[in-house]
Amino acid sequence: YGRKLIDYAKSIAKKLGGKIAIIQGDPHAKNFYLKMGGKFIGERESTSISGRYLPLFVIDLTPDHN
């Protein structure tokens, strides 16, 4: 289901004119986002759990990358 959700989100973002998707993921799902084409770009501190850092990914939505 994860792949289907990512593909759906990418298709909606493209229809709306998006060129990239930025995803703040769960640390335990890092490998999943990498397999989905995400490029790890850093971390951001969680706004709900102090001291917890969440990985950030970017997915290129341009035609040459999909």
C-alpha positions in Angstrom: 0.0 0.0 0.0 2.9 2.3 0.7 4.0 2.3 -3.0 0.4 3.0 -4.1 0.1 5.9 -1.7 3.4 7.5 -2.9 2.5 7.0 -6.6 -0.9 8.6 -5.9 0.6 11.6 -4.1 3.2 12.0 -6.9 0.4 12.0 -9.6 -1.6 14.6 -7.7 1.4 16.8 -7.1 2.3 16.6 -10.8 -1.3 17.5 -11.9 -1.0 20.6 -9.6 2.2 21.6 -11.3 4.6 20.4 -8.7 8.2 19.8 -9.7 9.4 18.1 -6.4 7.9 16.5 -3.4 9.4 17.0 0.0 8.6 14.3 2.5 9.2 14.3 6.2 9.3 10.6 7.1 9.5 8.3 10.0 13.1 7.3 10.9 12.1 3.6 10.6 10.8 4.1 7.1 14.0 5.7 5.7 14.8 2.7 3.4 11.2 2.7 2.0 11.5 6.4 0.9 14.8 5.8 -0.6 13.4 2.8 -2.6 10.5 5.1 -3.7 13.0 7.5 -5.4 13.5 9.8 -2.4 16.9 11.5 -1.9 17.8 12.0 1.7 18.4 15.8 2.3 18.7 16.1 6.0 16.6 16.0 9.2 14.1 18.2 11.0 13.3 18.1 14.7 9.9 16.7 15.4 7.4 19.3 16.6 5.6 16.8 18.7 8.4 14.9 20.4 11.3 17.0 21.7 14.7 15.7 20.7 13.4 13.4 18.0 14.7 14.0 14.5 12.8 13.0 11.3 14.5 12.4 8.0 13.6 14.6 5.0 13.5 13.4 1.5 13.0 15.1 -1.9 11.5 13.3 -4.9 12.0 14.8 -8.3 8.6 14.9 -10.2 9.9 16.1 -13.5 9.4 13.7 -16.5 13.1 12.8 -16.9 13.2 11.4 -13.4 10.0 9.2 -13.5 
